[in-house]
Amino acid sequence: MSQILKSLQVITQSFVGTPGTGTGVIYASGSKMYFENSTGSIFPLGGPGYIIVREYTGSNPGGGTLTYTWDKPLNINYIQVICVGAGGGGGNGRGGAISRTQGGSGGGGGAVVWGFFNRNDLTQNSYTISVGQGGAGGSPAAILGTGNVGASGSYTTFGGTLISASGGAGGLGGTTNSSRAGANGGTVLQCRPGPGFAINGGDGAGTNNNGQALTPTNFFTTPLIPIATAGGGAGGGYDSIVGPTTYPGSSGSSGFQWNTLQTNPGAPGTPGADGGDNLVTGAVLLQFTSSIISTTYGLGGGGHGGALGTSTTGYNGGAGGKYGAGGGGGGGTISSLVGGAGGSGSSGLCIVVEYY
């Protein structure tokens, strides 16, 4: 099970008397940082004008929502909070021989929300952080027919309702002769503070009525309606009426770095590959808020859809990459067996930036 990732202190201004030039080392002792120059003189750092970045992760899929406590420091000036909702699980593919069979649709990505609070806004001495768990993928149906739905990703919150980022919905189970919509990403209308302080999560991929897995939308496909997290791909299907044609699963959408779309490694297959973790490596989540602070954790790629099973069960969808990405849909099957399970969505994330 994951836990707090790190507490990163960044010096933007030092105490009076700290040398502005020269060589030496910076080290931490207790909760404070110091600079020791080449002659052995020691100077305390972190005077007025420093920040601390704290990042909190969620649990592995199925591990439950993780809860932390953030204590308000006595000398804090204000904080910036960024929450990422958890991704939804992919749907289960349809089982059973029939003329048309769909895979499960992909899970939606979680919304990204942010807010700023000065010390006077923070009336409590401590606040609860709840980091949402990724939704489980739809399990194989006990009977042949329409597959099971994936579970929705949980909210990630700070202080209950001060900041809340909605999770992505779970993907639909595969069926026959009917298109299946991809799961919706977390929406700004379900978040607090809401529009103007949030970005929608990416929708998962759906399938058409022929059983073809469609491709989820990436960030730059809809520049006027930006999406923040990656939706999962859909599972593979089959059409014997036109063809016959076997359709592969589709790729999950890619991870996101500010103004740069990061390629999602892996591909649909047997089973679908998991989405890439931490595709974003710097100045990412906080750039949604025009901050100059960097963070080393970002928004991973969506899980890829599983392949169609022809003489076996359908293949499972891949899990979403960290953080907030949707799982891939499970592949259908044209045998008399069951469709593949959906991939799980990935957990949420919370970042608290303290300004002193």
C-alpha positions as CSV (number, residue, x, y, z in Angstrom):
1,M,0.0,0.0,0.0
2,S,1.2,3.5,-0.9
3,Q,1.8,6.3,1.5
4,I,3.0,9.9,1.4
5,L,5.5,10.1,-1.3
6,K,7.7,13.0,-0.2
7,S,7.9,16.3,1.5
8,L,10.1,18.6,-0.7
9,Q,11.4,21.9,0.7
10,V,12.4,24.5,-1.8
11,I,14.4,27.5,-0.7
12,T,13.4,30.8,-2.3
13,Q,14.8,33.1,0.3
14,S,17.4,32.6,3.0
15,F,18.0,34.2,6.4
16,V,20.0,37.4,6.6
17,G,23.7,36.6,6.6
18,T,23.5,33.5,4.4
19,P,26.2,33.9,1.7
20,G,24.9,34.5,-1.8
21,T,27.9,33.0,-3.5
22,G,30.5,30.3,-2.9
23,T,30.6,26.5,-2.8
24,G,29.5,24.1,-0.1
25,V,26.8,21.6,0.7
26,I,23.1,21.8,1.6
27,Y,21.9,19.3,4.1
28,A,18.9,18.6,6.4
29,S,19.0,18.1,10.1
30,G,15.7,17.4,11.8
31,S,13.1,19.5,10.1
32,K,15.5,22.3,9.1
33,M,17.9,22.8,6.2
34,Y,21.5,24.2,6.4
35,F,24.2,25.4,4.1
36,E,27.9,24.6,5.0
37,N,30.5,26.5,3.0
38,S,34.0,25.3,2.1
39,T,35.5,26.7,5.3
40,G,33.0,24.8,7.6
41,S,30.8,27.8,8.5
42,I,27.1,26.7,8.8
43,F,24.1,28.9,7.9
44,P,20.4,28.0,8.4
45,L,18.2,28.1,5.3
46,G,14.5,28.3,4.9
47,G,13.8,31.8,6.2
48,P,10.8,33.8,5.1
49,G,10.1,33.0,1.5
50,Y,10.3,29.2,1.3
51,I,7.8,26.6,0.3
52,I,7.2,22.9,1.1
53,V,5.6,20.6,-1.4
54,R,3.8,17.5,0.0
55,E,2.5,14.8,-2.3
56,Y,0.1,12.1,-1.1
57,T,-0.8,8.9,-3.1
58,G,-3.7,6.5,-3.0
59,S,-3.7,2.7,-2.6
60,N,-3.3,0.0,-5.1
61,P,-6.6,-0.9,-6.9
62,G,-9.0,-2.6,-4.5
63,G,-7.0,-1.3,-1.5
64,G,-9.5,1.2,-0.3
65,T,-9.3,5.0,0.0
66,L,-6.3,6.3,1.9
67,T,-6.7,9.0,4.5
68,Y,-4.1,11.4,5.8
69,T,-4.1,14.4,8.2
70,W,-2.5,17.7,7.2
71,D,-1.6,19.9,10.2
72,K,-1.7,23.7,9.8
73,P,1.8,25.1,10.5
74,L,1.9,28.1,12.9
75,N,3.9,30.2,10.5
76,I,2.1,29.4,7.2
77,N,1.1,32.2,4.9
78,Y,-1.1,30.3,2.4
79,I,-1.4,27.0,0.7
80,Q,-2.2,25.7,-2.8
81,V,-4.0,22.3,-3.0
82,I,-4.3,20.2,-6.2
83,C,-6.5,17.0,-6.1
84,V,-6.8,14.4,-8.9
85,G,-9.8,12.0,-8.8
86,A,-9.2,8.3,-9.3
87,G,-9.8,6.6,-12.6
88,G,-12.8,4.3,-13.3
89,G,-12.4,0.6,-14.1
90,G,-12.9,-0.8,-17.6
91,G,-16.0,-2.9,-18.5
92,N,-16.1,-6.6,-18.9
93,G,-16.3,-8.0,-22.5
94,R,-19.3,-9.9,-23.7
95,G,-19.2,-13.7,-23.5
96,G,-20.8,-16.3,-25.7
97,A,-20.9,-17.2,-29.4
98,I,-23.0,-14.8,-31.4
99,S,-22.9,-12.9,-34.7
100,R,-21.7,-9.7,-33.1
101,T,-19.8,-9.3,-29.9
102,Q,-18.4,-6.2,-28.2
103,G,-15.6,-5.8,-25.7
104,G,-16.1,-3.7,-22.6
105,S,-15.7,0.1,-22.9
106,G,-12.8,2.0,-21.2
107,G,-13.0,3.6,-17.8
108,G,-13.0,7.4,-17.4
109,G,-10.1,9.4,-15.9
110,G,-10.5,11.6,-12.8
111,A,-10.9,15.3,-12.7
112,V,-8.2,17.7,-11.6
113,V,-9.1,20.5,-9.2
114,W,-7.2,23.2,-7.4
115,G,-7.6,25.9,-4.8
116,F,-5.8,28.6,-2.8
117,F,-6.3,29.4,0.9
118,N,-4.6,32.0,3.0
119,R,-4.0,31.4,6.7
120,N,-7.2,33.2,7.7
121,D,-9.2,30.8,5.5
122,L,-7.7,27.9,7.3
123,T,-9.8,28.1,10.5
124,Q,-9.0,24.5,11.6
125,N,-5.8,23.2,13.1
126,S,-5.8,20.1,10.9
127,Y,-7.6,18.9,7.7
128,T,-8.3,15.5,6.4
129,I,-6.9,14.4,3.0
130,S,-8.7,11.5,1.3
131,V,-7.1,10.1,-1.8
132,G,-9.5,8.1,-3.9
133,Q,-9.0,4.5,-5.0
134,G,-9.2,3.4,-8.6
135,G,-12.3,1.6,-9.7
136,A,-12.1,-2.2,-10.1
137,G,-12.6,-3.5,-13.6
138,G,-15.8,-5.3,-14.5
139,S,-15.5,-9.0,-13.5
140,P,-16.4,-11.7,-15.9
141,A,-20.1,-12.3,-15.9
142,A,-21.3,-15.6,-14.3
143,I,-23.6,-16.2,-17.3
144,L,-23.1,-15.7,-21.0
145,G,-24.3,-12.4,-22.4
146,T,-23.7,-8.7,-21.6
147,G,-20.6,-8.1,-19.5
148,N,-20.4,-6.4,-16.1
149,V,-19.8,-2.7,-15.6
150,G,-16.5,-1.4,-14.1
151,A,-16.6,0.5,-10.8
152,S,-16.2,4.2,-10.6
153,G,-13.1,5.8,-9.2
154,S,-13.4,7.5,-5.8
155,Y,-13.2,11.2,-5.1
156,T,-10.0,12.8,-3.8
157,T,-10.7,15.5,-1.3
158,F,-9.0,18.0,1.0
159,G,-10.9,19.2,4.1
160,G,-14.0,17.4,3.1
161,T,-15.6,19.8,0.6
162,L,-12.9,22.5,0.4
163,I,-11.4,20.8,-2.5
164,S,-13.0,17.7,-4.1
165,A,-12.0,16.0,-7.4
166,S,-14.5,13.6,-8.8
167,G,-13.4,10.2,-10.1
168,G,-14.0,8.7,-13.5
169,A,-17.0,6.4,-14.2
170,G,-16.7,2.7,-14.8
171,G,-16.9,1.3,-18.4
172,L,-19.9,-0.5,-19.7
173,G,-19.9,-4.3,-20.2
174,G,-19.8,-5.5,-23.8
175,T,-23.1,-6.5,-25.5
176,T,-24.2,-7.3,-29.1
177,N,-25.7,-5.3,-32.0
178,S,-25.5,-2.1,-29.9
179,S,-22.9,0.5,-29.5
180,R,-21.4,1.0,-26.0
181,A,-20.4,4.5,-24.9
182,G,-17.1,5.0,-23.2
183,A,-17.2,5.9,-19.5
184,N,-17.3,9.6,-18.6
185,G,-14.4,11.2,-17.0
186,G,-14.8,13.2,-13.7
187,T,-16.6,16.4,-14.5
188,V,-16.0,19.9,-13.2
189,L,-19.7,20.3,-12.2
190,Q,-19.2,17.5,-9.7
191,C,-16.1,19.1,-8.2
192,R,-15.4,21.9,-5.7
193,P,-14.7,24.7,-6.1
194,G,-16.0,23.8,-9.6
195,P,-15.7,25.5,-13.0
196,G,-12.7,27.8,-13.3
197,F,-10.8,25.7,-10.8
198,A,-11.1,22.3,-12.4
199,I,-10.5,20.3,-15.6
200,N,-12.6,17.4,-16.7
201,G,-11.1,13.9,-16.7
202,G,-10.8,12.1,-20.1
203,D,-13.6,9.8,-21.3
204,G,-12.9,6.1,-21.9
205,A,-13.2,4.6,-25.4
206,G,-16.5,3.1,-26.5
207,T,-17.4,0.5,-29.2
208,N,-19.6,0.7,-32.2
209,N,-22.4,-1.7,-33.0
210,N,-20.2,-3.8,-35.2
211,G,-17.9,-4.6,-32.3
212,Q,-15.1,-2.2,-33.3
213,A,-13.2,-0.7,-30.4
214,L,-12.9,3.1,-30.7
215,T,-10.1,5.3,-29.5
216,P,-10.4,7.6,-26.5
217,T,-9.8,11.3,-26.9
218,N,-6.4,12.8,-26.0
219,F,-5.9,16.3,-24.6
220,F,-5.2,18.1,-27.9
221,T,-8.1,16.5,-29.8
222,T,-10.4,18.9,-28.0
223,P,-8.4,22.1,-27.4
224,L,-11.4,24.2,-26.5
225,I,-12.6,21.6,-23.9
226,P,-9.3,20.4,-22.3
227,I,-9.2,17.1,-20.5
228,A,-6.7,16.4,-17.7
229,T,-6.4,12.7,-17.4
230,A,-6.3,9.6,-19.6
231,G,-9.3,7.4,-20.5
232,G,-9.0,3.7,-21.0
233,G,-9.2,1.9,-24.3
234,A,-12.0,-0.5,-25.3
235,G,-11.8,-4.3,-25.6
236,G,-11.8,-6.1,-28.9
237,G,-15.0,-7.4,-30.6
238,Y,-16.2,-9.5,-33.5
239,D,-18.6,-9.1,-36.4
240,S,-19.7,-12.1,-38.6
241,I,-22.4,-10.2,-40.5
242,V,-20.0,-7.9,-42.3
243,G,-16.7,-9.8,-42.8
244,P,-16.4,-11.8,-40.7
245,T,-14.1,-9.3,-39.0
246,T,-12.1,-9.6,-35.7
247,Y,-11.4,-6.2,-34.1
248,P,-8.5,-5.6,-31.8
249,G,-8.7,-3.6,-28.5
250,S,-7.9,0.0,-28.7
251,S,-5.1,1.9,-26.9
252,G,-5.7,4.0,-23.9
253,S,-5.1,7.7,-24.3
254,S,-1.7,9.1,-23.5
255,G,-0.4,10.7,-20.4
256,F,-0.2,14.5,-20.2
257,Q,2.6,17.0,-19.7
258,W,1.9,20.7,-20.0
259,N,1.7,21.4,-23.8
260,T,3.2,18.0,-24.4
261,L,1.3,14.7,-24.9
262,Q,3.4,11.8,-23.7
263,T,3.2,8.5,-25.7
264,N,1.5,5.8,-23.7
265,P,3.8,2.7,-23.9
266,G,2.5,-0.8,-24.6
267,A,-0.4,-1.7,-26.8
268,P,-3.7,-3.6,-26.8
269,G,-3.0,-7.3,-26.7
270,T,-3.5,-10.5,-24.8
271,P,-4.1,-9.1,-22.3
272,G,-4.1,-5.4,-22.9
273,A,-1.0,-3.6,-21.6
274,D,-1.2,-1.4,-18.5
275,G,-1.0,2.4,-19.0
276,G,2.4,3.9,-18.4
277,D,3.1,5.3,-14.9
278,N,4.4,8.8,-14.2
279,L,4.7,9.8,-17.8
280,V,4.9,13.3,-16.6
281,T,8.3,14.1,-15.0
282,G,8.3,17.8,-14.2
283,A,6.3,21.0,-13.8
284,V,3.0,19.3,-14.5
285,L,0.0,19.2,-12.2
286,L,0.9,22.6,-10.7
287,Q,1.1,24.1,-14.1
288,F,-2.7,23.7,-14.4
289,T,-2.7,26.5,-11.8
290,S,0.0,28.6,-13.5
291,S,2.4,27.8,-10.7
292,I,6.1,27.7,-11.3
293,I,6.7,24.9,-8.8
294,S,7.6,21.5,-10.2
295,T,6.4,18.1,-9.2
296,T,7.8,14.7,-10.2
297,Y,4.5,12.9,-10.4
298,G,1.9,13.4,-13.1
299,L,-0.9,11.8,-15.1
300,G,-0.3,8.4,-16.5
301,G,-1.7,6.8,-19.6
302,G,-5.0,4.9,-19.8
303,G,-5.1,1.1,-19.8
304,H,-5.3,-0.6,-23.2
305,G,-8.2,-2.8,-24.2
306,G,-7.9,-6.6,-24.1
307,A,-8.1,-8.7,-27.3
308,L,-11.0,-10.8,-28.5
309,G,-11.0,-14.5,-27.5
310,T,-11.7,-16.8,-30.4
311,S,-11.3,-20.2,-28.8
312,T,-10.7,-19.0,-25.2
313,T,-12.1,-16.5,-22.8
314,G,-11.7,-12.8,-23.8
315,Y,-8.5,-11.2,-22.7
316,N,-8.4,-8.8,-19.8
317,G,-8.0,-5.0,-20.2
318,G,-4.9,-3.2,-18.8
319,A,-4.8,-1.1,-15.7
320,G,-4.6,2.7,-15.9
321,G,-1.3,4.3,-15.2
322,K,-0.7,6.5,-12.2
323,Y,-2.4,8.9,-11.5
324,G,-6.1,9.2,-12.2
325,A,-6.3,7.2,-15.4
326,G,-9.1,4.8,-16.5
327,G,-8.7,1.1,-17.0
328,G,-9.0,-0.7,-20.4
329,G,-12.1,-2.7,-21.4
330,G,-11.9,-6.5,-21.4
331,G,-12.1,-8.3,-24.8
332,G,-15.2,-10.1,-25.9
333,T,-15.2,-13.8,-27.0
334,I,-17.0,-15.8,-29.7
335,S,-16.5,-19.0,-27.9
336,S,-19.1,-20.3,-25.4
337,L,-16.9,-18.9,-22.5
338,V,-16.9,-15.6,-20.8
339,G,-15.5,-12.2,-21.8
340,G,-12.3,-10.7,-20.4
341,A,-12.3,-8.6,-17.2
342,G,-11.9,-4.9,-17.3
343,G,-8.7,-3.3,-16.2
344,S,-8.7,-1.3,-12.9
345,G,-8.5,2.5,-12.8
346,S,-5.5,4.1,-11.0
347,S,-5.6,5.9,-7.7
348,G,-5.9,9.6,-7.2
349,L,-3.3,12.1,-6.0
350,C,-3.2,15.1,-3.7
351,I,-0.5,17.8,-3.6
352,V,-0.3,20.5,-0.9
353,V,2.1,23.4,-1.4
354,E,2.8,25.4,1.7
355,Y,4.0,29.0,1.3
356,Y,5.9,30.6,4.2
